[in-house]
């Protein structure tokens, strides 16, 4: 049995990944260095139906249940950002995957989260004045978080895509050996 057939029939990999992502968010880690964006890209690339965006959302929701919820508008922007990462995975990575495409998609995913979540934070007026200077200050203060988000998306994308492709190659090779 090929790995693709096994995973498509049982969805084992994605349930495992959701649990792993939830656990990864619950253990101590650098702020914003998390696998949710990479999980969205991965789900978009490999889940054939249009509900791939639910995979990072469900993982985020479960982990937020344990970590705690936050300002609704900011939370909504974060969830939308990770749904967009699944769409990026679907439209950029589902047919052709390369290190460059995966890396570029990780940059897009991290950048979408940065732009949307910080804009939402600014609109709350809780930390920054609702002025152009306040908006600029909000984005400038968030740059270190962007660095961690980008590093996390790149790292976890390499782990997810690299592990999957390595296992797929291994299982396909094993299948070829048994047929011969």
Secondary structure, DSSP 4 states (H G I P E B T S, - for coil): --HHHHHHHH-HHHHHHHHHHHHHHHS---TT--SHHHHHHHHHHH--STTTHHHHHHHHHHHHHHH----HHHHHHHHHHHHHHHHHIIIIISS---HHHHHHHHHHHHHHHHHHHHHHHHHHTSSS-SSHHHHHHHHHHTHHHHHHHHHHHHHHHHHHHHHHHHHHHHHHHHHHHHH-
